[in-house]
């Protein structure tokens, strides 16, 4: 059988990452075009494996969590063993925090770099053409893997996830991980999101900028985000002023998001902010300055006082969704 | 403790990016260069660890062209003790794996116990050199770190992960990559700037490190593209109530996102 894809499916406490399902479906689309197959691997129980099996793999290796010592280094060992055993042409993961960390550790063992954070992948002439943002999306580079083995991560929320007509064959796989290779020990995991939607996975993102004037007004942004069922972001100015924690920052030195809807509230639209959000499908800007650059990228713009507009918008969205 | 801080020279984040005539590179004409912003958190962390210990040495390390020395001078002005630059015609287009190979060789040669990085170089945004380097060294690593402490030969790192934080424990030597939020980088003092002028930047060619030639192993760049231009949108006029009503209607019926 021709060499194909190996997809790492990330399972966090029984929840399969959405980005992993997108990676599975993307690998399947490409494999179908190239006449190749998709293998996948998940660390987890039968229920998690059964869920992942629906999304495009032909064969799914299921590995017991104890086998990898519940640690990144263990996952990397597992993947390295499978790459040697199955000789895939392309190893794919979602560009989540874990994916962006695991794949380079894996690639190093095969003397390769990782094509990180791809936003488009096409099959052309039997090869992959991969597009990835550089300068946080101010430009894109299109690359072609060289050699017989490539590692790539796919940006979450960009590729569609779709179920395949038939479920994968689930194969129990014993990962022979040497515990001595597990060098970094995880002492504690703190979930700060508390059920909230992760910024990079959210379908709707509402961000606040300098226009909110003070830390005590940031809850207005959070309330609007909650009304939309989305996540709350912020501009660099707001983070640098200490009004909100840095993990909310959208832009070149923060997160890059590509939601279906991005609502920029009191954000002027500095080039480093635009870099982080201009690939959003729809952009709404609310700003009192009609000359703010944000209006040049917005699909819908409201020139007005955010302190008047946002409370009305919260109410209108709640009413519509009720 | 001897701490290495790997930094990268990148275009200022306010730079408007243009594609060079060959279509495969970014035009860097007239661009001003800075230390990649995330690297400044790594430099600050190194300086704080040295100050807390009351001893030690902070060595900034870079792979790049000769001009990289200019931005390294800023790290020396912040308080780093020495700078090591690996420059060679071959390194200019080196891919992340090869950059990691070079940095690992310098880290070994210098005998550093802790190797710090910014979580990514702003620009190419490869987001992998710290992890690749750690693997090549065989050292434990913690990526995207917002909290860091060293005590009794053990390092505790708080990492930013999706939707939360993870606390890792690592034995030294180790590799850590810094995320915004780890600290507030200091500005170079006038005294620091003067002192930096007297510090030397040691420059090595690849051969001096005993490294095999570099090879573009992982990909070839086919072309660069600019992002698709966004069509000018619609400004919604009227009183706030009318504006909001129309916006919600458009989101509901036209964009269909509500």
Interface residues (C-beta under 8 A of the other chain):
Chain A: X17 X73 X96 X97 X98 X100 X101 X103 X104 X105 X107 X108 X109 X111 X112 X113 X114 X115 X116 X117 X129 X130 X131 X133 X134 X135 X136 X137 X138 X139 X140 X141 X142 X143 X144 X145 X146 X147 X150 X151 X183 X184 X185 X186 X187 X188 X189 X190 X191 X192 X193 X196 X198 X200 X201 X203 X204 X228 X239 X245 X246 X247 X249 X252 X253 X254 X260 X261 X270 X271 X272 X278 X279 X281 X282 X283 X284 X290 X295 X296 X297 X298 X299 X300 X301 X302 X303 X304 X305 X308 X309 X312 X313 X316 X317 X320 X321
Chain B: X11 X13 X14 X15 X16 X17 X19 X26 X37 X38 X95 X96 X97 X100 X122 X123 X124 X125 X126 X127 X128 X131 X132 X134 X135 X136 X139 X140 X141 X142 X143 X144 X146 X156 X159 X160 X161 X162 X163 X164 X165 X166 X167 X168 X169 X170 X171 X179 X180 X181 X216 X217 X218 X219 X220 X221 X222 X223 X224 X225 X226 X227 X230 X232 X233 X234 X235 X236 X240 X241 X243 X244 X245 X247 X248 X250 X251 X252 X255 X257 X258
